[in-house]
C-alpha cells in the first residue's frame, strides 16, 4: 500500500536547481499528496523557484520576514506540519531543509508514528539528520542528474568531488550491523542489513560513495564476503553478506 506524503520545502534554505530530481526521489517513498514551499516571494532571491513550482505542482506559501534575523518561514512550516499531522491525511512527511531548527519537528512527527524523510545539503547539522528516519543529500541528486545528461570533463570532475570516500567508521558500522543480524555461520540477508543501517545512521546511502545500490558498495570493500542464493519465490537471487 502506497503511503501519502506531505512535502514541506524551506524555500529560503534550499537551492532550486534540482527540484525535479528531488520530487522524483520523493516519489520512491510514497505519493506526495501535499506539496508546499515556504518563503517570502517578494524577495528576488526566490525568483528562480517560480516556474519550477508550476512544473511540479508545488503550492507556494507566502511568509513575510517580520523582523531582520528571525526566520518566520520555519515557524510557518512547523505550524502547517502540525495541522497536517492532526488532519490524518498523510502517513509520512518529507522535510526539505538544511536547517537544524526542524530537529524538534522531525522528532515530534516520528513520536506520532509518522515516517519522516529529510532532504538537505551536506552542510545539514547532524541533530536534524538523526531525527529523521532517512536523510538524503541533495548532492546525490545532483550526481544522478549529471549521469543522466551528457557529461563534460568538468561535470565528471564535479561529480567525483561530490562523492565521499568510505571511511573506516562506515566500514565498522557495516561490519557491526552484519554481526547483529548474522546466523550461526555469520551470514546476514543484505536487505535486512540495509534496513538496520538506515535505522542506525539515517544518512547512510550507497550513493554518497558513488554506488547506486548497496550490493556493489559491499563488493568494493575487501572486509566483506557476498553470497548469491537462489530464490524459490522469485526470479531475483537473494544476496547474503558476512564479515571476512
C-alpha positions, 0 to 999 in steps of 0.5 A, a space after each residue: 500500500 502506497 503511503 501519502 506524503 506531505 512535502 514541506 520545502 524551506 524555500 529560503 534554505 534550499 537551492 532550486 536547481 534540482 527540484 525535479 530530481 528531488 520530487 522524483 526521489 520523493 516519489 520512491 517513498 510514497 505519493 506526495 499528496 501535499 506539496 508546499 514551499 515556504 518563503 517570502 516571494 517578494 524577495 528576488 532571491 526566490 525568483 528562480 523557484 517560480 516556474 519550477 513550482 508550476 512544473 511540479 505542482 508545488 503550492 507556494 506559501 507566502 511568509 513575510 520576514 517580520 523582523 531582520 534575523 528571525 526566520 518566520 518561514 520555519 515557524 510557518 512550516 512547523 505550524 502547517 506540519 502540525 495541522 497536517 499531522 492532526 488532519 490524518 491525511 498523510 502517513 509520512 512527511 518529507 522535510 526539505 531543509 538544511 536547517 537544524 531548527 526542524 530537529 524538534 519537528 522531525 522528532 515530534 512527527 516520528 513520536 506520532 508514528 509518522 515516517 519522516 524523510 529529510 532532504 538537505 545539503 551536506 552542510 545539514 547539522 547532524 541533530 536534524 539528520 538523526 531525527 529523521 528516519 532517512 536523510 538524503 543529500 541533495 548532492 546525490 541528486 545532483 550526481 544522478 542528474 549529471 549521469 543522466 545528461 551528457 557529461 563534460 570533463 568538468 561535470 565528471 570532475 564535479 561529480 567525483 568531488 561530490 562523492 565521499 570516500 568510505 571511511 573506516 567508521 562506515 566500514 565498522 558500522 557495516 561490519 557491526 550491523 552484519 554481526 547483529 543480524 548474522 546466523 550461526 555461520 555469520 551470514 546476514 540477508 543484505 536487505 535486512 542489513 540495509 534496513 538496520 543501517 538506515 535505522 542506525 545512521 539515517 544518512 547512510 546511502 550507497 550513493 554518497 560513495 558513488 554506488 547506486 545500490 548497496 550490493 556493489 558498495 559491499 563488493 568494493 570493500 575487501 572486509 566483506 564476503 557476498 553470497 548469491 542464493 537462489 530464490 524459490 519465490 522469485 526470479 531475483 537471487 537473494 544476496 547474503 553478506 558476512 564479515 571476512 
